[in-house]
Amino acid sequence: MTEDDPIVKSGGLITPLNRLDIGYISLSSNAANNYRILDEFYKFVDDKDLKILKISSKTGSFSIKSILRELVHQVEYKEEEEDVNSDKEEDEGFSEEVNDESSTYSLETLRNWHLKNPKIKLVIIFEDTDSIDPQILNIFLKQINVINDIPMKVIFGLTSSNISDWINKNIFNDLKMICNNHKFETKSNTDLCLTILEETIVNSKVLIDDSLVDIILSRFFNSNNSIDNLVNEIKVSLMIHFYSNSFSPLIENDLSVDDYEVLKKLPSFKLHVEEMFSKNQRGEVSKQQVEQCFTDAYIKQQFDQSKALYFSFKQNLEKIISMLGIEPIKAYQLIIKGSLFKSKIFKAILENQQDKESFISELQQLTQFPVVFKEIFFINGGNFERKLPKLVENYQNLMLNLVRPNARQIIENNLLSTQYLDNSIISQSSKFEPILIKLFNLLDEAPPAINHHDFFMAFKHSLNKEDIIEEFRLGEVDDIKWDKILLSWFLQVCNEFMIIGLIKEKSRGDHFEKSIWRGL
Amino acid sequence: MNSEQLNQLKSKVICRDEQFDLLNAYLSNDSSVCVPTLLVQGYRSIGKTLTVDEYLKQLSGKVTRINCDQFITAKSLLQACLRNIRTDSGMDLSLSPEYYYRGVSTSKLEQTCDNFSNFQFNISQFLKDTDYQEHHFLVLDRLDQFIEDHLHLFNAFSRLHDAGDIKNITVIFITGMDTSHELVTSGIPHVYFDPYSESDIIRILQKNPFCFFGFPDEGSLGQQFWNSFVQVLVNSYYEYSASNLSVLIDLCYKKWPIFTDTIVKGSYSPSQFLQVYKENREIFSFEELSNSQVINYKTSKPVEESTALNLKDMTNLIKFVLVASYLASYIDPRNDMHFFSAIKYEKLREIKKFKKKDELTKKDMDNKLFQPNFFDLERLYAIVLVIYRNFSKSFEEEHELIDLMDDTDENDMINKQHEISKFSLVGNIDLQSQLSILLSRGLLARQESRDVLQPKPRWKCNTPWETIKVIAQDLQFPIEDYLG
């Protein structure tokens, strides 16, 4: 409702409230995705006549003063910086001006800015409203309402999905009256994930192995629902396939003479030969029969067959999915696992079909996909092992290890030895191991509770005084000075360990406690 | 001001006769008669500012108005007072071009007024320079909502005249009721605004219509309809709004378009108030008062929302971490073994100490009522690990999808059990990232001391029980069993 509305006129002593337009962007539960959403939003508003002022919990929103200062700064100083980029250092010299309270906190600056740029609207965005104290937001709304006569919108990025509930809980009653609330819907995270996977399967050159789909999906729904992460996972898998798998070009190219030798050795082909004999002929198999399977002609025939099958499957994929009428990813997973016809879901689908026999046979026809030379047509993200009863989360997969490294193990391994320092970047050769590593080695062998003094003495005796003095060119060092140096190193490193979370300092008794829980 | 002017004012701003008389008694354009300070007090939104404004307008003196809640520091407020008094005085400012700061003159306003005496000095200097004699009113509105200590400001301004040479400035404080005793019991003249009665409010609103049909000529029929509308609205909501006019005005703006929709469309004429009311009776409900309306930008319709949390959007792990943090906050660490360990704990449990009959101890109370306790991160990890292993559906998923007639034999099942029992989350980098997300969303809270020598942060669950309950239900996690 605005003043332009024909039914609302100012009458007598009572004038309509000047309402503040507030938008709420519904963000997802993942911080990384939220930045993606905001980025898209910024791209959307980029070319319009808008001046975007961004406030986030990181740009100092711990008090109302810092918010106002940030706003004024973004309005005023950014323009100046553009003008006088070269004189930047000189600008910093004027510390007096920065200290002027009234000009840095006053929202009149925004009004003045508007008078200079009357056509441009101001948009103030709170990127992560959840991290900002609601009390401060309330004061801010009150302040910003003072200059509400200039065209201006406030936008809150909010993870709570029930916005009116959030307003009721966090905004003061009298401020609620001046708010004109609008909600901006964003795409659901889950939908986005499924769409991306679906697109990858249908449109990319290769198909995705069933265990990889399992891994990606389970990771998305169980532990990390960041879209960026999902895209990275797919990218890494593709990279692994096309960079390290030398057969990957065969999907496009014809076979050359060299390829036959390699193709012979593929596990899927060997498996195929094995299965063929165990199915057809019980008992002994003659050497000749086996050799026949490894001739170039046979391999070429098998390969062409697989390739044709692959292309037809790829083409039919959309048709199959529409026939089944269930979630595309689920359907795909069932087909690739080969368990479609055994599954409960399929039974349910079948019950709705009139001509069951033909439906099954048609599907069976359509869902044939290449098993031989599977390595060429499927990306698997570099599986190194897969025994059947593996939890999805425990899969040993190259892609998974790359995106989700075992941080603790890596830290500990690297603290135990200087191996990672042997690289071209750190060229200075030194006889002397870093103190952090020395102390960690001691820590590794120590019992769960370590006395400060014992630890220090052990550390002291593990070092060679002469070597160190020579290494650091310390000159003349007497015993007291030497102890002082060691103690400062010791305290520093212990503090670092505490920050990493390797040890805890016990409040009573002079000892550290190792904070590594067994089995965790 | 003579009685004729006063009556004119009284008929314009009704129901405030007594206050006008008081104002007229205290205030005047003559500096020798006018009081130096005046306190205007009353509940919210009952016409204090309007009454004072209208009176001063009629008095046609020089007025400077300051809304105290617009300033976040006393310094900026004083600067605004100084600047506005100078400009509102209408004097030639070139006579007094300089400000004074610590005995040095400066041309920058920004450098002055870092305390009250400096402000006072600048004002008196201005009066001296320009020989400003006319009486000036300084209205400090919403004093009680000033972000810093308003009492300090009040004490300072009420002694403005004590400096000696400032005679022609009267300070009028306007404040609400939630102020301190010192302010209310101070000796300065006091104008109290009593709350409006229900009939007063109806009269005021009826006298000042502000919503219309938008027809070119509405006339007396429109006024009649408005009168009935106001009557109904005030009767419905007076219990809630009491004498707060702005709440009622806001409600008028909200209800009017819905209420008159049928008339604007032409189904009814403005004379048929009763019919319209019968049709729209349910819009005068209390539901909306406690509910803020949010409009979907795309559809321009009110958003209908149910749950506070979007469960579909959360990962399994985040749900488990939240539940675990709640458990860690509300379970006594001494009972951890009992709840989270596989071994029989009953034997280890200490025998209950002797307790007097009918005496309530902390243990007898529902621990959900208490504040959450702080816990170590490691304890959280341990609890997450245990409950994840025991209750995560992700371990079972495959069986749901495929018939059990499949090729999984008993050996595989045993292997799987073994794997689950050895499963660990901590090697997983995702746990940390999810924790940081929870922290940034404010669902977990962390207390950290600034002392670098004590770098151990403590954590606390910051999620209400209702939310946790919904999450636990979604996970099929029997959280009630843990919180006896």
HADDOCK unambig.tbl for C-alpha pairs under 7 A between the chains (distance, minus, plus):
assign (segid A and resid 6 and name CA) (segid B and resid 214 and name CA) 5.23 0.50 0.50
assign (segid A and resid 7 and name CA) (segid B and resid 211 and name CA) 5.82 0.50 0.50
assign (segid A and resid 7 and name CA) (segid B and resid 212 and name CA) 4.71 0.50 0.50
assign (segid A and resid 7 and name CA) (segid B and resid 213 and name CA) 5.27 0.50 0.50
assign (segid A and resid 7 and name CA) (segid B and resid 214 and name CA) 4.66 0.50 0.50
assign (segid A and resid 8 and name CA) (segid B and resid 210 and name CA) 6.45 0.50 0.50
assign (segid A and resid 8 and name CA) (segid B and resid 211 and name CA) 5.01 0.50 0.50
assign (segid A and resid 8 and name CA) (segid B and resid 212 and name CA) 6.19 0.50 0.50
assign (segid A and resid 9 and name CA) (segid B and resid 210 and name CA) 5.82 0.50 0.50
assign (segid A and resid 9 and name CA) (segid B and resid 211 and name CA) 6.44 0.50 0.50
assign (segid A and resid 10 and name CA) (segid B and resid 210 and name CA) 5.59 0.50 0.50
assign (segid A and resid 11 and name CA) (segid B and resid 208 and name CA) 6.08 0.50 0.50
assign (segid A and resid 11 and name CA) (segid B and resid 209 and name CA) 5.79 0.50 0.50
assign (segid A and resid 11 and name CA) (segid B and resid 210 and name CA) 4.57 0.50 0.50
assign (segid A and resid 12 and name CA) (segid B and resid 208 and name CA) 5.07 0.50 0.50
assign (segid A and resid 13 and name CA) (segid B and resid 208 and name CA) 6.52 0.50 0.50
assign (segid A and resid 14 and name CA) (segid B and resid 208 and name CA) 6.66 0.50 0.50
assign (segid A and resid 14 and name CA) (segid B and resid 210 and name CA) 6.78 0.50 0.50
assign (segid A and resid 28 and name CA) (segid B and resid 313 and name CA) 6.73 0.50 0.50
assign (segid A and resid 29 and name CA) (segid B and resid 313 and name CA) 6.29 0.50 0.50
assign (segid A and resid 29 and name CA) (segid B and resid 314 and name CA) 6.10 0.50 0.50
assign (segid A and resid 30 and name CA) (segid B and resid 437 and name CA) 6.48 0.50 0.50
assign (segid A and resid 31 and name CA) (segid B and resid 437 and name CA) 5.98 0.50 0.50
assign (segid A and resid 100 and name CA) (segid B and resid 110 and name CA) 6.01 0.50 0.50
assign (segid A and resid 100 and name CA) (segid B and resid 111 and name CA) 6.99 0.50 0.50
assign (segid A and resid 102 and name CA) (segid B and resid 76 and name CA) 5.15 0.50 0.50
assign (segid A and resid 102 and name CA) (segid B and resid 110 and name CA) 6.14 0.50 0.50
assign (segid A and resid 130 and name CA) (segid B and resid 441 and name CA) 5.25 0.50 0.50
assign (segid A and resid 130 and name CA) (segid B and resid 442 and name CA) 6.24 0.50 0.50
assign (segid A and resid 131 and name CA) (segid B and resid 440 and name CA) 5.63 0.50 0.50
assign (segid A and resid 131 and name CA) (segid B and resid 441 and name CA) 5.80 0.50 0.50
assign (segid A and resid 131 and name CA) (segid B and resid 442 and name CA) 5.92 0.50 0.50
assign (segid A and resid 143 and name CA) (segid B and resid 70 and name CA) 5.63 0.50 0.50
assign (segid A and resid 146 and name CA) (segid B and resid 70 and name CA) 6.83 0.50 0.50
assign (segid A and resid 160 and name CA) (segid B and resid 308 and name CA) 6.13 0.50 0.50
assign (segid A and resid 160 and name CA) (segid B and resid 309 and name CA) 6.01 0.50 0.50
assign (segid A and resid 161 and name CA) (segid B and resid 308 and name CA) 5.73 0.50 0.50
assign (segid A and resid 161 and name CA) (segid B and resid 309 and name CA) 5.77 0.50 0.50
assign (segid A and resid 161 and name CA) (segid B and resid 310 and name CA) 5.85 0.50 0.50
assign (segid A and resid 162 and name CA) (segid B and resid 305 and name CA) 5.56 0.50 0.50
assign (segid A and resid 162 and name CA) (segid B and resid 306 and name CA) 6.70 0.50 0.50
assign (segid A and resid 162 and name CA) (segid B and resid 307 and name CA) 6.18 0.50 0.50
assign (segid A and resid 162 and name CA) (segid B and resid 308 and name CA) 4.67 0.50 0.50
assign (segid A and resid 164 and name CA) (segid B and resid 291 and name CA) 6.52 0.50 0.50
assign (segid A and resid 164 and name CA) (segid B and resid 292 and name CA) 5.13 0.50 0.50
assign (segid A and resid 164 and name CA) (segid B and resid 293 and name CA) 6.27 0.50 0.50
assign (segid A and resid 164 and name CA) (segid B and resid 294 and name CA) 6.13 0.50 0.50
assign (segid A and resid 165 and name CA) (segid B and resid 308 and name CA) 6.98 0.50 0.50
assign (segid A and resid 167 and name CA) (segid B and resid 292 and name CA) 6.64 0.50 0.50
assign (segid A and resid 168 and name CA) (segid B and resid 291 and name CA) 6.49 0.50 0.50
assign (segid A and resid 168 and name CA) (segid B and resid 292 and name CA) 6.37 0.50 0.50
assign (segid A and resid 177 and name CA) (segid B and resid 250 and name CA) 6.73 0.50 0.50
assign (segid A and resid 181 and name CA) (segid B and resid 293 and name CA) 6.86 0.50 0.50
assign (segid A and resid 181 and name CA) (segid B and resid 294 and name CA) 4.88 0.50 0.50
assign (segid A and resid 181 and name CA) (segid B and resid 295 and name CA) 6.03 0.50 0.50
assign (segid A and resid 182 and name CA) (segid B and resid 294 and name CA) 5.42 0.50 0.50
assign (segid A and resid 182 and name CA) (segid B and resid 295 and name CA) 4.55 0.50 0.50
assign (segid A and resid 182 and name CA) (segid B and resid 296 and name CA) 5.57 0.50 0.50
assign (segid A and resid 182 and name CA) (segid B and resid 297 and name CA) 5.56 0.50 0.50
assign (segid A and resid 183 and name CA) (segid B and resid 294 and name CA) 6.41 0.50 0.50
assign (segid A and resid 183 and name CA) (segid B and resid 295 and name CA) 5.79 0.50 0.50
assign (segid A and resid 183 and name CA) (segid B and resid 296 and name CA) 4.69 0.50 0.50
assign (segid A and resid 183 and name CA) (segid B and resid 297 and name CA) 5.49 0.50 0.50
assign (segid A and resid 184 and name CA) (segid B and resid 296 and name CA) 6.38 0.50 0.50
assign (segid A and resid 184 and name CA) (segid B and resid 297 and name CA) 5.63 0.50 0.50
assign (segid A and resid 189 and name CA) (segid B and resid 313 and name CA) 6.44 0.50 0.50
assign (segid A and resid 190 and name CA) (segid B and resid 313 and name CA) 6.65 0.50 0.50
assign (segid A and resid 221 and name CA) (segid B and resid 315 and name CA) 5.10 0.50 0.50
assign (segid A and resid 221 and name CA) (segid B and resid 316 and name CA) 6.36 0.50 0.50
assign (segid A and resid 222 and name CA) (segid B and resid 315 and name CA) 4.94 0.50 0.50
assign (segid A and resid 222 and name CA) (segid B and resid 316 and name CA) 4.42 0.50 0.50
assign (segid A and resid 222 and name CA) (segid B and resid 317 and name CA) 5.55 0.50 0.50
assign (segid A and resid 223 and name CA) (segid B and resid 315 and name CA) 5.59 0.50 0.50
assign (segid A and resid 223 and name CA) (segid B and resid 316 and name CA) 6.26 0.50 0.50
assign (segid A and resid 223 and name CA) (segid B and resid 317 and name CA) 5.09 0.50 0.50
assign (segid A and resid 223 and name CA) (segid B and resid 430 and name CA) 6.01 0.50 0.50
assign (segid A and resid 224 and name CA) (segid B and resid 315 and name CA) 6.57 0.50 0.50
assign (segid A and resid 224 and name CA) (segid B and resid 430 and name CA) 6.19 0.50 0.50
assign (segid A and resid 225 and name CA) (segid B and resid 315 and name CA) 6.39 0.50 0.50
assign (segid A and resid 342 and name CA) (segid B and resid 402 and name CA) 6.82 0.50 0.50
assign (segid A and resid 342 and name CA) (segid B and resid 403 and name CA) 6.49 0.50 0.50
assign (segid A and resid 343 and name CA) (segid B and resid 401 and name CA) 6.49 0.50 0.50
assign (segid A and resid 343 and name CA) (segid B and resid 402 and name CA) 4.81 0.50 0.50
assign (segid A and resid 343 and name CA) (segid B and resid 403 and name CA) 5.66 0.50 0.50
assign (segid A and resid 344 and name CA) (segid B and resid 401 and name CA) 6.94 0.50 0.50
assign (segid A and resid 344 and name CA) (segid B and resid 402 and name CA) 6.46 0.50 0.50
assign (segid A and resid 344 and name CA) (segid B and resid 403 and name CA) 6.33 0.50 0.50
assign (segid A and resid 389 and name CA) (segid B and resid 412 and name CA) 5.62 0.50 0.50
assign (segid A and resid 389 and name CA) (segid B and resid 415 and name CA) 6.35 0.50 0.50
assign (segid A and resid 389 and name CA) (segid B and resid 416 and name CA) 5.26 0.50 0.50
assign (segid A and resid 390 and name CA) (segid B and resid 416 and name CA) 6.74 0.50 0.50
assign (segid A and resid 391 and name CA) (segid B and resid 395 and name CA) 6.67 0.50 0.50
assign (segid A and resid 404 and name CA) (segid B and resid 428 and name CA) 6.94 0.50 0.50
assign (segid A and resid 404 and name CA) (segid B and resid 429 and name CA) 5.96 0.50 0.50
assign (segid A and resid 405 and name CA) (segid B and resid 429 and name CA) 6.72 0.50 0.50
assign (segid A and resid 406 and name CA) (segid B and resid 427 and name CA) 5.10 0.50 0.50
assign (segid A and resid 406 and name CA) (segid B and resid 428 and name CA) 5.92 0.50 0.50
assign (segid A and resid 406 and name CA) (segid B and resid 429 and name CA) 6.52 0.50 0.50
assign (segid A and resid 407 and name CA) (segid B and resid 427 and name CA) 6.51 0.50 0.50
assign (segid A and resid 407 and name CA) (segid B and resid 429 and name CA) 6.30 0.50 0.50
assign (segid A and resid 408 and name CA) (segid B and resid 427 and name CA) 6.19 0.50 0.50
assign (segid A and resid 499 and name CA) (segid B and resid 455 and name CA) 6.56 0.50 0.50
assign (segid A and resid 520 and name CA) (segid B and resid 424 and name CA) 5.96 0.50 0.50
assign (segid A and resid 520 and name CA) (segid B and resid 426 and name CA) 5.97 0.50 0.50
